[in-house]
C-alpha cells in the first residue's frame, strides 16, 4: 500500500512540474508584442545588431527609434539549455533601423526585463 502512495505522489509531483514549465513558455508564431524601453542604454535580451553593422547596411543606428514598435513572432525555437529563442519582425512590414527585417530575442529574459511587452 505504501508503494502505491509513494508512486502516486511522485507521479503527481512530476505532472505539476511539467505543467509549471509549459505555462511559462506558451509563445506561438503570430503572437503580437510591443518593444519596451531597456533598463540600460542598450537592449540586453533583444539581439539588435551593433551600430557599425547597421551603418554598413545603410541604416541609421538609433536605438530609441525601435521603442513602442509592434512586432510579430515569426519562429520559436527552444535551445538545449531550456530557454526559448524567438525571431521577430515588425508588424507593419518595415525594417529595424532601415536595414534589418528579422531580429532574434531571448524570450523569457526579455519579458522579465520589460524589453518585450504583451500587447
PyMOL commands that set and color helices and strands:
alter all, ss='L'
color gray80, all
select helices_A, chain A and resi 2-23+51-56+63-66+107-113
alter helices_A, ss='H'
color red, helices_A
select strands_A, chain A and resi 32-35+70-78+84-90+102-106+116-118
alter strands_A, ss='S'
color yellow, strands_A
deselect
rebuild
show_as cartoon
